[in-house]
Amino acid sequence: MPTKIKLAICQLKVVSTKDENLAKAEEMITKAAQARAKYIILPEMFNCPYSTDYLNSYAENIPGGKTYQFLAQQAKEHSIYLIGGSIPEAVSTEVGEKCYNTSLVFAPNGEELGRHRKVHLFDVDLEDGPTHLESAKFAAGDQVTVVKTEDLQLGLAICYDIRFPEFMRLMVDQGAEVIILPAAFNTTTGPAHWQLLLQSRAVDNQVFTVGASPARNEGADYEVYGHSMVVDPWARILAEAGSEEELLICEIDLTKVKDIRRQLPLLKHRRSDLYQINTP
């Protein structure tokens, strides 16, 4: 089993036309595959603007739906693991329609390996930034998501999920060595907390953290920060994008997870007689 794995983050600029976003994603995925990236990651809400005005018309059923089929086809065509950022997922229930913010993982054969519905909804009123009420359109997920591949175990979360250290720790307790976070931090929270949170969760849990953001689109209803990033278990930044559209490629060495946990065994030093985190 290889210990060195090449990752790629497609920091694409999201526009208001789904077909254009899928075409840009295809272009960047192809370039990443040509560079021999084995794990390719798209950002949060990569197929539509991060605005409640677009969700109803862009939401898709899973499985099925145009974006789902696109992701499966791209993974199979390039023989890659594809983490499909996130998309609005439409779900019909007895009490009406729901929409989830959902991330999908596909294997090199095009089969779905896992999915994560965003657990923590971004309901904020920032004094020097936007007011955003994600719960007005989205329902919350209720699962901790760890996906096992031939190389590693990856924890999957979305954006605001990273602010909850208990949630990240549950992934590590289930074996996660890498935490992948499609996200769309804005230009207020991004400069303040994006790097800090990725480094904090990396050093807290002694894992790689990989944050995948869209590129900045000035004039959009919701303006994102960008700065996709790969952080190692010692909190060192291995790669970072700017705010513009960029394909970020980085190799990680999984032996660092075991080495750092051996040298600084903080996970073993937890006082489970005093505190513990349990799933319901």
MARGURO-759914 format. One record per residue: x, z negated, y negated of N, C-alpha, C, O in turn; residue in three letters. Coordinates in steps of 0.05 Angstrom, whole numbers, padded with zeros to 5 digits, always signed. Atoms other than C-alpha are relative to their C-alpha. Layout:
N
XZYXZYXZYXZYALA...
% end
This chain:
280
+00017+00000+00024+00000+00000+00000+00018+00000-00025+00035-00017-00028MET-00017-00001+00024+00030+00020-00067-00005-00024-00018-00027-00034-00020PRO+00004+00022+00019+00043-00035-00118+00000+00010-00029-00010-00004-00047THR+00000-00012+00027+00053+00011-00178-00022+00020-00002-00023+00039+00014LYS+00024-00016+00002-00010+00044-00202-00001+00011-00029+00002-00004-00048ILE+00002-00012+00027-00019+00093-00260-00029+00000-00008-00047+00010+00006LYS+00027+00001+00012-00080+00080-00304-00001+00019-00024+00019+00025-00036LEU+00004-00016+00025-00109+00124-00359-00026-00009-00013-00047-00013+00001ALA+00024+00007+00016-00158+00104-00414-00007+00024-00018+00010+00033-00033ILE+00009-00022+00016-00198+00160-00446-00014-00010-00025-00038-00015-00025CYS+00011+00010+00025-00208+00136-00517-00012+00024-00016+00001+00035-00034GLN+00013-00024+00012-00257+00191-00538-00018-00008-00023-00028-00030-00024LEU+00018+00005+00023-00297+00197-00602-00028+00008+00009-00033+00031+00016LYS+00028-00005-00009-00371+00191-00585-00016+00011-00023-00015+00002-00046VAL+00018-00013+00020-00419+00237-00622-00029-00002+00010-00034-00014+00030VAL+00028+00004-00005-00494+00244-00622-00012+00019+00021-00036+00018+00027SER+00010-00018-00020-00499+00299-00569+00013-00007+00027+00037-00006+00030THR-00010+00009-00026-00493+00278-00496+00018+00021+00013+00039+00014+00023LYS-00016-00021-00012-00467+00345-00472+00028+00002-00012+00048+00006+00002ASP-00027+00000+00013-00410+00343-00523+00017-00024+00010+00041-00021+00014GLU-00015+00023-00009-00391+00273-00501+00009+00004+00029+00032-00003+00036ASN-00009-00005-00028-00390+00294-00427+00022+00021+00001+00040+00019+00017LEU-00021-00020+00000-00349+00355-00444+00027-00012-00009+00048-00005+00003ALA-00025+00013+00008-00298+00313-00481+00011-00018+00021+00035-00019+00026LYS-00009+00017-00022-00296+00263-00424+00013+00017+00022+00033+00009+00033ALA-00011-00018-00021-00284+00320-00375+00028+00010-00007+00046+00010+00009GLU-00026-00010+00009-00227+00347-00417+00021-00022+00003+00043-00017+00012GLU-00020+00021-00001-00193+00279-00421+00005-00010+00029+00028-00016+00036MET-00004+00007-00028-00205+00262-00348+00019+00020+00014+00036+00012+00029ILE-00017-00021-00012-00173+00329-00328+00029-00004-00008+00047-00002+00008THR-00027+00004+00009-00112+00315-00371+00013-00025+00013+00036-00025+00020LYS-00009+00024-00012-00106+00245-00343+00007+00005+00030+00027-00005+00040ALA-00005-00006-00028-00111+00271-00271+00025+00018+00003+00041+00014+00021ALA-00024-00017-00001-00058+00324-00286+00025-00017-00005+00047-00010+00005GLN-00023+00019+00004-00013+00266-00309+00003-00019+00023+00019-00038+00022ALA-00001+00015-00025-00025+00236-00240-00010-00029-00003-00001-00047+00011ARG+00013+00026+00001-00066+00177-00263-00020-00003+00023-00035+00016+00029ALA+00017+00005-00023-00102+00147-00203-00026-00014-00007-00047-00009+00005LYS+00024+00015+00010-00151+00102-00241-00004+00009-00029+00013+00006-00046TYR+00006-00011+00026-00184+00134-00301-00025-00015-00011-00045-00017+00003ILE+00020+00018+00011-00227+00092-00348-00012+00012-00026+00003+00021-00043ILE+00015-00009+00024-00280+00113-00399-00010-00025-00016-00011-00046-00005LEU+00008+00023+00017-00305+00069-00457-00030-00007+00003-00045+00008+00015PRO+00028+00009+00001-00370+00031-00467-00017+00021-00015-00008+00032-00035GLU+00018-00019+00013-00429+00077-00484+00014+00026-00007+00012+00035-00030MET-00015-00024+00006-00387+00139-00477-00017+00025-00002-00008+00045-00013PHE+00017-00024+00000-00445+00187-00469-00020+00001-00023-00035+00020-00026ASN+00019+00001+00023-00485+00166-00531+00010-00020-00021+00025-00038-00014CYS-00008+00019+00020-00476+00130-00597-00011-00028+00006-00032-00031+00018PRO+00008+00028-00005-00479+00054-00594-00019-00008-00021-00013-00023-00040TYR+00021+00006+00020-00544+00050-00632-00027+00000+00015-00032+00016+00032SER+00026+00002-00014-00613+00028-00610-00018+00025-00005-00036+00029+00010THR+00016-00024+00005-00641+00092-00641+00002+00021+00022-00016+00038+00025ASP-00006-00020-00019-00611+00133-00585-00007-00008+00029-00009+00009+00047TYR+00000+00009-00027-00622+00090-00524-00022+00012+00017-00018+00020+00040LEU+00022-00010-00016-00691+00112-00502+00003+00029+00010-00003+00035+00032ASN-00003-00028-00007-00675+00185-00503+00025+00006+00017+00026+00026+00031SER-00025-00005-00015-00605+00178-00472+00000-00015+00027+00017-00009+00044TYR+00000+00016-00024-00622+00127-00417-00005+00017+00025-00021+00036+00024ALA+00003-00015-00025-00616+00152-00345-00005-00018+00023+00001-00042+00022GLU+00004+00015-00025-00637+00130-00276+00027-00001+00015+00042+00018+00014ASN-00024+00003-00018-00582+00104-00229-00010-00008+00027-00024-00029+00029ILE-00016-00025+00000-00569+00135-00180-00016+00024-00010-00040+00022-00014PRO+00013-00023+00012-00585+00204-00205+00007+00001-00029+00024-00014-00038GLY-00005-00002+00028-00585+00225-00277+00025+00018-00005+00042+00019+00012GLY-00021-00020+00007-00539+00275-00311+00028-00013-00001+00047-00001+00010LYS-00026+00012+00002-00483+00227-00327+00010-00011+00027+00034-00009+00033THR-00007+00010-00027-00484+00194-00258+00012+00023+00017+00033+00020+00029TYR-00009-00023-00016-00477+00262-00225+00027+00011-00011+00045+00019+00005GLN-00025-00009+00013-00422+00282-00275+00023-00018+00009+00045-00008+00017PHE-00021+00019-00007-00381+00219-00259+00008+00003+00030+00031+00004+00036LEU-00005-00004-00028-00388+00228-00184+00016+00026+00005+00035+00026+00021ALA-00013-00026-00003-00368+00301-00189+00029-00001-00010+00047+00011+00003GLN-00027+00001+00011-00307+00286-00232+00019-00016+00018+00042-00009+00022GLN-00016+00016-00018-00282+00231-00186+00008+00016+00025+00031+00016+00034ALA-00006-00016-00024-00287+00278-00126+00018+00024-00006+00036+00029+00009LYS-00016-00024+00006-00259+00339-00160+00029-00007-00004+00047+00009+00004GLU-00028+00007+00006-00196+00303-00183+00011-00021+00020+00035-00028+00017HIS-00009+00019-00020-00192+00254-00124+00011-00025-00014+00034-00033-00009SER-00008+00023+00015-00189+00193-00170-00020-00022+00002-00043-00018+00011ILE+00019+00022+00005-00220+00125-00180-00008+00003-00029+00008+00002-00047TYR+00011-00004+00027-00265+00134-00241-00018-00023-00007-00038-00028+00005LEU+00016+00022+00011-00291+00075-00280-00015+00012-00024-00003+00017-00045ILE+00015-00016+00018-00347+00107-00319-00010-00014-00025-00033-00012-00033GLY+00008+00014+00025-00346+00064-00382-00025-00015+00003-00028-00032+00021GLY+00027+00009-00005-00418+00047-00391-00019+00020-00012-00013+00035-00030SER+00021-00017+00010-00483+00083-00402-00026-00016+00000-00028-00036+00013ILE+00026+00013-00001-00555+00062-00417-00015+00008+00026-00020+00031+00031PRO+00014-00004-00025-00591+00054-00350-00029-00006-00003-00037-00028-00012GLU+00029+00004+00001-00666+00063-00347-00011-00011+00026-00004-00001+00048ALA+00012+00012-00024-00705+00019-00298-00029-00005-00005-00037-00017-00025VAL+00029+00004+00002-00780+00020-00287-00007-00025+00016+00001-00029+00039SER+00010+00024-00013-00813-00047-00270-00030-00002-00003-00042+00014-00016THR+00029+00004+00002-00883-00073-00262-00009-00007-00028-00032-00002-00035GLU+00007+00007+00027-00881-00098-00333+00010+00020-00021+00009+00014-00045VAL-00008-00020+00019-00853-00035-00364+00029+00009+00004+00041+00002+00025GLY-00027-00011-00002-00787-00001-00377+00021-00020-00010+00018-00034-00030GLU-00023+00016+00008-00721-00038-00380+00024+00019-00004+00025+00041+00007LYS-00025-00015+00004-00653-00013-00403+00023-00019+00003+00024-00041-00009CYS-00024+00016-00004-00587-00041-00379+00024+00016-00011+00025+00040-00012TYR-00026-00011+00007-00517-00029-00406+00018-00001+00025+00027-00023+00033ASN-00010+00000-00028-00485-00007-00340+00025+00016+00003+00028+00038-00008THR-00026-00013-00007-00415+00010-00316+00000+00007+00029-00010-00008+00046SER+00000-00011-00027-00403+00051-00253+00029+00005+00009+00045+00015-00007LEU-00026-00006-00012-00342+00057-00207-00004+00020+00023-00020+00015+00041VAL+00001-00020-00021-00332+00119-00164+00026+00003+00014+00048+00001+00002PHE-00024-00004-00017-00283+00130-00107+00008+00029-00001-00007+00047-00010ALA-00010-00028+00000-00240+00193-00098-00017+00019+00016-00015+00044+00012PRO+00017-00018-00014-00292+00221-00050-00027+00004-00014-00045+00018-00004ASN+00024-00003+00016-00346+00217-00104-00022-00020+00006-00043-00019-00006GLY+00020+00020-00006-00383+00158-00074+00001-00023-00020+00023-00031-00029GLU+00001+00023+00017-00406+00100-00117+00011-00024+00015+00002-00031+00037GLU-00011+00024-00012-00364+00038-00103-00012-00025-00011-00013-00046+00003LEU+00011+00024+00012-00396-00011-00151-00012+00006-00027-00007+00027-00039GLY+00011-00002+00027-00434-00022-00215-00003-00028-00012-00006-00048+00002ARG+00003+00025+00015-00438-00076-00268-00020+00004-00023-00017+00022-00039HIS+00018+00000+00022-00495-00090-00314+00009-00023-00019+00012-00046-00011ARG-00010+00019+00020-00472-00125-00378-00016-00025+00000-00041-00025-00002LYS+00013+00025-00004-00487-00198-00370-00006-00014-00027-00028-00026-00030VAL+00002+00014+00026-00477-00225-00441-00008+00020-00022+00008+00039-00027HIS+00010-00019+00020-00517-00189-00495+00009-00007-00028+00009-00031-00036LEU-00013+00003+00026-00487-00179-00564-00021-00003-00021-00029+00016-00034PHE+00020+00006+00021-00537-00213-00611+00015-00016-00021+00019-00041-00018ASP-00016+00013+00020-00498-00229-00674-00009+00008-00028-00022+00029-00032VAL+00005-00005+00029-00506-00233-00750+00026-00008-00014+00029-00031-00022ASP-00026+00005+00011-00436-00227-00779-00001+00001-00031-00011+00020-00042LEU+00001+00002+00029-00427-00248-00851+00014+00023-00013+00004+00034-00033GLU-00015-00023+00011-00375-00194-00865-00001+00025+00018+00017+00041+00017ASP+00002-00023-00018-00399-00144-00813-00029+00005+00007-00047-00003-00007GLY+00027-00009-00007-00459-00116-00777-00017-00022+00012-00007-00042+00022PRO+00019+00015-00016-00521-00150-00751-00008+00017+00023-00016+00040+00020THR+00005-00016-00024-00532-00128-00680-00016-00017+00019-00009-00039+00026HIS+00017+00014-00018-00588-00148-00633-00003+00016+00025-00023+00031+00028LEU+00000-00017-00025-00572-00118-00565-00024-00007+00017-00034+00011+00031GLU+00022+00008-00017-00628-00158-00532-00026+00014-00008-00046+00013+00007SER+00024-00014+00009-00679-00118-00572-00005+00025+00018-00028+00034+00020ALA+00003-00024-00016-00666-00058-00526+00010-00004+00029+00001+00010+00047LYS-00013+00003-00026-00625-00084-00467-00010-00025+00015-00017-00045+00002PHE+00003+00024-00017-00640-00131-00409+00028-00008+00009+00046+00009+00010ALA-00026+00010-00009-00583-00175-00384+00004+00002+00030-00015-00002+00045ALA-00006+00001-00029-00549-00166-00317+00004-00029+00009+00005-00047-00007GLY-00002+00027-00011-00540-00225-00271+00020-00002+00023+00017-00019+00041ASP-00020+00000-00022-00480-00209-00226+00028-00001-00010+00035+00011-00031GLN-00029-00003+00003-00406-00221-00224+00009+00024+00017+00002+00026+00040VAL-00007-00025-00014-00374-00154-00205+00029+00002+00006+00046+00003-00012THR-00028-00005-00009-00310-00147-00165-00002+00023+00021-00017+00022+00040VAL+00000-00024-00016-00296-00079-00133+00027+00002+00015+00048+00000+00003VAL-00024-00003-00017-00247-00071-00075+00006+00030+00005-00011+00044+00014LYS-00009-00027-00006-00207-00006-00071+00022-00001+00021+00029-00023+00031THR-00022+00000-00019-00151+00016-00025+00025-00013-00011+00043-00021+00004GLU-00024+00010+00013-00100-00010-00076-00003-00029-00010+00016-00044-00009ASP+00003+00025+00014-00130-00071-00109-00029-00009-00001-00047+00004+00009LEU+00026+00010+00005-00189-00114-00127-00003-00001-00031+00012-00015-00044GLN+00004+00000+00029-00216-00101-00197-00025-00014-00008-00047-00009+00004LEU+00023+00012+00013-00262-00143-00238-00011+00018-00021+00005+00030-00036GLY+00011-00019+00019-00310-00104-00281-00019-00016-00018-00038-00029-00009LEU+00017+00013+00020-00342-00130-00345-00003+00019-00023+00010+00040-00024ALA+00005-00017+00022-00368-00100-00409+00000-00016-00026-00015-00034-00030ILE-00002+00008+00028-00348-00116-00481-00004-00031-00004+00015-00046+00002CYS+00006+00028+00007-00381-00183-00501+00005-00019+00023+00009-00043+00019TYR-00005+00017-00023-00372-00209-00430+00027-00014-00001+00030-00036+00009ASP-00027+00012+00000-00298-00222-00445+00001-00026-00016+00021-00041-00012ILE-00001+00024+00017-00315-00277-00494-00008-00025+00016-00008-00047+00005ARG+00009+00023-00017-00338-00322-00436+00020-00004+00022+00018+00008+00043PHE-00021+00003-00019-00278-00348-00399-00009-00009+00028+00004-00002+00048PRO+00011+00008-00027-00320-00379-00343-00007+00025+00016-00002+00026+00040GLU+00008-00024-00013-00346-00310-00327+00024+00016+00011+00024+00026+00033PHE-00025-00013-00009-00276-00280-00323+00012-00015+00023+00022-00002+00042MET-00012+00016-00022-00253-00337-00279-00014+00004+00026-00002+00004+00048ARG+00015-00005-00025-00309-00324-00229+00010+00026+00013+00011+00027+00038LEU-00011-00024-00011-00281-00254-00220+00027-00005+00015+00031+00004+00037MET-00025+00007-00012-00212-00282-00206-00003-00017+00025+00011-00013+00045VAL+00006+00016-00024-00240-00333-00158-00009+00018+00023-00006+00011+00047ASP+00009-00019-00021-00269-00272-00120+00022+00020+00006+00017+00040+00020GLN-00022-00017-00008-00201-00239-00117+00010+00020-00020+00029+00035-00014GLY-00008-00020+00019-00194-00197-00180+00029-00002-00008+00038-00024-00015ALA-00028-00001+00009-00123-00176-00197+00002+00015-00027+00021+00011-00042GLU+00002-00015+00025-00143-00129-00254-00028-00003-00010-00047+00000+00005VAL+00027+00000+00012-00201-00138-00302-00002+00023-00019+00014+00026-00038ILE+00004-00024+00016-00227-00074-00332-00024-00004-00018-00046-00012-00009ILE+00020+00006+00019-00268-00079-00395-00006+00024-00018+00007+00028-00039LEU+00010-00020+00020-00303-00018-00426-00013-00016-00023-00028-00035-00018PRO+00008+00016+00022-00318-00043-00496-00002+00016-00025+00009+00038-00027ALA+00002-00013+00026-00338-00024-00567+00000-00021-00021-00020-00025-00036ALA-00003+00019+00022-00313-00079-00612-00002+00014-00027+00008+00037-00029PHE+00003-00013+00026-00330-00064-00685+00024-00006-00018+00043-00020-00010ASN-00022+00002+00018-00285-00062-00746+00002-00027-00013+00020-00032-00029THR-00002+00028+00008-00299-00135-00761+00012-00017+00022+00031-00031+00019THR-00009+00016-00023-00291-00167-00692+00026+00011+00012+00041-00005+00024THR-00023-00012-00012-00238-00118-00669+00026-00010-00010+00042-00021+00005GLY-00026+00010+00011-00181-00135-00717+00004-00030+00004+00026-00039+00007PRO-00002+00029-00002-00197-00209-00710+00005-00010+00029+00021-00028+00034ALA+00001+00012-00026-00207-00218-00635+00007+00018+00024+00012+00007+00046HIS-00004-00018-00022-00196-00156-00592+00025-00006+00016+00025-00011+00040TRP-00026+00005-00013-00122-00165-00576+00001-00028+00010+00011-00033+00032GLN-00001+00028-00007-00128-00240-00575-00016-00006+00026-00006-00020+00043LEU+00016+00005-00023-00184-00239-00523+00012+00013+00025+00012+00000+00047LEU-00012-00013-00023-00150-00189-00477+00025-00015+00009+00030-00019+00033LEU-00024+00016-00007-00085-00230-00480-00008-00027+00012+00004-00037+00031GLN+00009+00026-00009-00122-00296-00471-00010+00001+00028-00003-00016+00045SER+00011-00002-00027-00160-00274-00410+00021+00008+00020+00020+00000+00044ARG-00022-00008-00017-00097-00243-00381+00017-00025+00007+00023-00029+00031ALA-00017+00024-00005-00056-00308-00388-00016-00022+00013-00005-00037+00029VAL+00017+00021-00013-00115-00354-00369-00002+00004+00030-00001-00015+00045ASP+00007-00006-00027-00126-00318-00304+00023+00014+00015+00021+00019+00039ASN-00024-00013-00012-00057-00286-00291-00008+00026+00014-00002+00030+00037GLN+00009-00026-00009-00087-00217-00284+00008+00021-00022+00015+00013-00044VAL-00001-00022+00020-00079-00149-00318-00027+00002-00013-00048+00001+00001PHE+00025-00006+00014-00132-00137-00371+00002+00027-00012+00023+00034-00024THR+00000-00028+00010-00151-00066-00390-00025+00004-00017-00047+00005-00006VAL+00023-00004+00018-00195-00055-00451-00002+00029-00008+00017+00041-00019GLY+00005-00029+00006-00225+00015-00460-00021+00003-00021-00044-00002-00017ALA+00018-00003+00023-00255+00030-00528-00005+00029-00007+00012+00046-00001SER+00003-00026+00012-00285+00092-00559+00019+00002-00024+00029-00018-00034PRO-00015-00005+00025-00246+00123-00617-00018-00006-00024-00043-00006-00022ALA+00015+00006+00024-00267+00105-00687-00013+00025-00010-00002+00047-00011ARG+00016-00022+00011-00321+00149-00716-00011-00009-00027-00033-00021-00028ASN+00008+00010+00026-00326+00135-00790-00027+00013-00008-00031+00037-00005GLU+00027-00009+00008-00397+00141-00816-00021-00004+00022-00044+00000+00017GLY+00019+00006-00021-00428+00123-00749-00016-00025-00007-00008-00042-00022ALA+00017+00024+00005-00485+00072-00749+00015-00025+00008+00013-00046-00005ASP-00016+00023-00010-00439+00026-00709+00029+00010+00002+00035+00027+00019TYR-00027-00011+00002-00365+00037-00726+00018-00018+00017+00021-00042+00013GLU-00017+00016-00019-00317+00016-00670+00029-00001-00010+00038+00014-00027VAL-00028+00006+00007-00246-00010-00675+00020+00018+00014+00041+00025+00002TYR-00020-00015-00015-00211+00031-00621+00020-00019+00012+00013-00041+00021GLY-00023+00016-00009-00143+00004-00600-00003-00008+00030+00001-00032+00037HIS+00000+00005-00029-00153+00010-00524+00027-00011+00008+00048-00005-00005SER-00024+00016-00005-00101-00034-00491+00002-00008+00029-00018-00012+00043MET-00007+00010-00026-00067-00054-00426+00018-00024-00004+00039-00022-00017VAL-00015+00025+00003-00042-00126-00421+00008-00010+00028-00009-00009+00046VAL-00008+00009-00027-00001-00155-00363-00006-00030+00003-00014-00043-00016ASP+00008+00028-00004-00010-00224-00332+00016-00021-00015+00009-00045-00015PRO-00015+00018+00017+00043-00254-00378-00008+00004-00029+00004-00007-00048TRP+00011-00006+00027+00002-00229-00438+00016+00020-00016+00013+00021-00040ALA-00015-00020+00014+00051-00174-00455-00017+00026-00002-00029+00034+00017ARG+00014-00025+00005+00020-00111-00485+00017+00023+00011+00039+00028+00001ILE-00015-00022-00012+00042-00053-00441-00006+00027-00014+00011+00044-00014LEU+00007-00025+00013+00005+00002-00479-00023-00006-00019-00041-00022-00013ALA+00022+00003+00019-00040+00007-00540-00005+00026-00015+00014+00039-00024GLU+00007-00024+00015-00077+00064-00573-00004-00008-00030-00005-00032-00036ALA+00008+00005+00027-00092+00071-00647-00030+00000-00003-00044-00007+00016GLY+00029-00001+00004-00161+00081-00676-00012+00028+00006-00036+00031+00009SER+00010-00027-00003-00165+00156-00666-00002+00007+00030+00006-00008+00047GLU+00003-00009-00028-00181+00196-00603+00028+00003+00013+00047+00013+00001GLU-00026+00001-00013-00125+00187-00553-00003-00005+00030-00022-00018+00039GLU-00002+00005-00028-00109+00190-00479+00023-00019+00004+00047-00012+00000LEU-00020+00021-00004-00072+00125-00462+00007-00002+00029-00011-00007+00046LEU-00008+00001-00027-00032+00126-00398+00021-00022+00004+00039-00025-00012ILE-00017+00023-00004+00003+00065-00369+00003-00006+00030-00017-00004+00045CYS-00005+00008-00028+00034+00044-00302+00001-00030+00001+00014-00043-00015GLU-00002+00028-00005+00022-00026-00277+00012-00006+00027+00009+00010+00045ILE-00013+00008-00025+00060-00063-00223-00015-00026+00010-00012-00047-00002ASP+00016+00022-00009+00014-00108-00182+00016-00024+00011+00006-00046+00013LEU-00016+00023-00009+00072-00150-00157+00003-00021-00022+00008-00044-00016THR-00002+00020+00022+00072-00183-00226-00021-00021+00003-00017-00044-00005LYS+00021+00020-00003+00006-00217-00209+00010-00023+00019+00008-00046+00012VAL-00010+00020-00019+00036-00253-00148+00024-00015-00011+00026-00039-00008LYS-00025+00013+00010+00103-00266-00182-00006-00021-00021+00004-00043-00020ASP+00006+00018+00021+00073-00298-00243-00016-00024+00010-00012-00046+00001ILE+00015+00022-00011+00023-00339-00203+00018-00019+00017+00012-00042+00019ARG-00019+00016-00015+00081-00363-00160+00017-00018-00018+00021-00041-00014ARG-00017+00014+00019+00125-00382-00219-00015-00021-00017-00004-00042-00023GLN+00016+00017+00017+00070-00413-00260-00028-00004+00013-00047+00010+00006LEU+00024+00000-00017+00016-00435-00210-00023-00015-00012-00034-00034-00001PRO+00021+00015+00014-00037-00455-00259-00027+00002+00015-00043-00016+00013LEU+00025-00001-00015-00094-00430-00214-00001-00021+00022-00022-00031+00029LEU-00001+00021-00021-00070-00478-00160-00002-00028-00012-00010-00047+00001LYS-00001+00026+00013-00064-00535-00211-00027-00008-00012-00028-00029-00025HIS+00026+00008+00010-00137-00536-00229-00010-00025+00013-00004-00030+00037ARG+00009+00026-00010-00170-00604-00221-00029+00003+00009-00048-00004-00006ARG+00027-00004-00010-00230-00586-00178-00015-00026+00005-00039-00027+00009SER+00013+00026-00003-00243-00661-00170-00014-00008-00027-00031-00026-00027ASP+00011+00006+00027-00259-00662-00245-00019+00022-00010-00038+00016-00024LEU+00015-00022+00011-00287-00593-00259+00001+00023+00019+00020+00027+00034TYR+00001-00024-00016-00308-00529-00224-00021+00019-00011-00040+00010-00025GLN+00019-00021+00009-00345-00464-00238-00014+00010+00025-00001+00020+00044ILE+00016-00009-00024-00401-00446-00189-00020+00021-00009-00032+00019-00030ASN+00022-00018+00004-00447-00387-00185-00026-00013+00010-00024-00030+00028THR+00025+00012-00008-00521-00405-00177-00005+00004+00030-00026-00005+00040PRO
% end
